[in-house]
């Protein structure tokens, strides 16, 4: 018999420890499946041997192998070997213990919840374990007993729902019509961004390289750029965007595209996600499921056919948030790194910066570049009151340093600096590219920003002013342990930060230890790898075979059939 010993959660990953009482020699040959009561396999558990009679099972509840959440339903956990015989996992502990293993993930703005709960089959001879998955959405179609709505409220809700449905239908109709009339034309590449009205650094670098390689002779290359978070656009503008999407054969994005939530793209269309933020600590997408504003069970990120990363070792930092397979994340390197790593470009940028800002030359440059606080772009801020500007200024005088304040793009306006500090403090929010500032930076001070990975390549020190670490971990969420993954010293107070600066206590050894883990390629070839491997489709065998093997593995598991629960009983 096989029993559940323990269960725990790591974000969206459910970890189960199961053990056998008298089949220790057999447990290594077993595979474990999540199986419906009718006998259909929904997903296969990843497993690792803990010791002779214990196995650790792992399941990402947001990805059943087909980039979908585990479907709502009641499931058994069955262990099977090649003979076709199966054994159900049992549980002989208390109900109170079992109830603590469950978890609920509220998504969106609280308009839905995805729950995972445990129970046992009380009507079987043995205490067989059951798992219940349920995706429940808030419904405003019916009135409850305690709230009476006026006729005008009901009418407004009806009109809004009807308008939303009509808008979705209209977008789908535009897409289908334009897609149907694509005759005898060159294939088309679309750079699509609904968060910015200019090309982001990776998009810009890739676009320039495509033109430099003459791909515009083979493809029609277009851009569609709108900042929908800061500006309002007409329905006509949105219809034009849908038309551009419909004409595209390859779509390159680097952020969330809301239209992909409801728009079903043609199977032949390839979507490549560059992701502007790199492998930061902040929980995004499904890595922060259960937090306010996290995505619904199906969201636009899942539409990506490929995403990219800087190394194989960190691919899961991208696959988990996007809700896609790890094998769909290809370690091409980030396109924005090509100009950053080009020596001639770095010399030019450095010279231009010193010419533009002569006060920086010959001085120690400290770059203060934290991420934002707040829920979103509209509420983004940074608590400048935590900075003791007077003491920081005295430190700069003592060490002949300057501080450049480069805040997250969502934090509005320039940093307000008193006139007496402006010979050593500089607000650089208007400067477009933080990577260029790294060329003259001697010390980076940040917190949870992804900019640390580019800066690591400079092999210069960093400090992490994480004054709100505990609160940030709860509210925003991390998708990996913070303390063991930052390449520098963590300071929880401004006093600690200033002391570390004065004593040059940077814990710099972490930089050299982490560099090989985060970068497979330290060169100027990232754009070419994206173009050759993903755009032109010449994916190296190592990655194409791994992706196909994963898909084949999922397909094999899902065609398995076991006896139904009633038959088993």
Protein Blocks (a to p, Z undefined) as FASTA:
>chain_A
ZZdfbdcdehjaccdddddfklmmmmmmpccddddfkopafbdcddddfblmbccddddf
kbgonopacdedddddddddfkopacddddfbdfklmmmmpccddehjhpaccddddddd
fkbfbdcdddddddddddfkbccfkbccdfklmmmmmmmmmmmmmmmmmmmmmmmmmmmm
cghiadddddddfkbcbdcfklmmmmmmmmmnopmmmpccddddddfklpccdfklmmmm
mmmmmmpmbdcdfbdcfklmmmccdfkbccddfklnlpafbdghjllgoiahiacfbdfk
lmpmbdcdfbfklmmmmmmmnopafklpccebpfklmmmmmmklmmmmmmmmmmmmmmlg
opacdddddddedjblmlgccdfklpcfklmmmmmmmnopaddddddfklgcjddddfkl
mmmgccfklpmblklmmmmpcbdcdfkbcklmmmmmnopacddddfklmmmmmmnopabd
fklmcgcdddfbfklmmmmmmnopnolmlmmmmmmmmpmbdcfklmmmmmmmmmnopacf
klmmmmmmmmmmmmmmmmpccddfklmZZ
